[in-house]
Amino acid sequence: GDTARTSGDTARTSGDTARTSGDTARTSGDTARTSGDSSDQTSGNMEADMDKYLLKTLLQRLQATLLAMYKLLATKPHPKKGSKDLDPMALKYKKLYGESLKTSEKPESLLALLNSLREKEK
């Protein structure tokens, strides 16, 4: 009788061990799922950082181009001697460059600047 009871206790202990292993497996699954979520958040942050970097670079390149165009047109020789007036195109680029300096790196702001450039080119 005692042997049977001991075997039953052993069986119950084995069942508890199996249940504990199941809990461990479930915990590992939760950990894996959490890691996947963390990975998604990290890649989302990386994408957001990359987008911000690209917008910043685009704005800087646009500002540099507008400034170069202004300098080029402002320093070119004028047809009339003694004329201190700037070329109308130089004034346009100067104004656009000023607008670009006020533009933020937000997509909406950059889009508004690009639309402004397109409108003023006509």
Secondary structure as GFF3:
##gff-version 3
##sequence-region A 1 122
A	DSSP	alpha_helix	2	75	.	.	.	ID=ss1
A	DSSP	alpha_helix	88	102	.	.	.	ID=ss2
A	DSSP	alpha_helix	107	121	.	.	.	ID=ss3
###
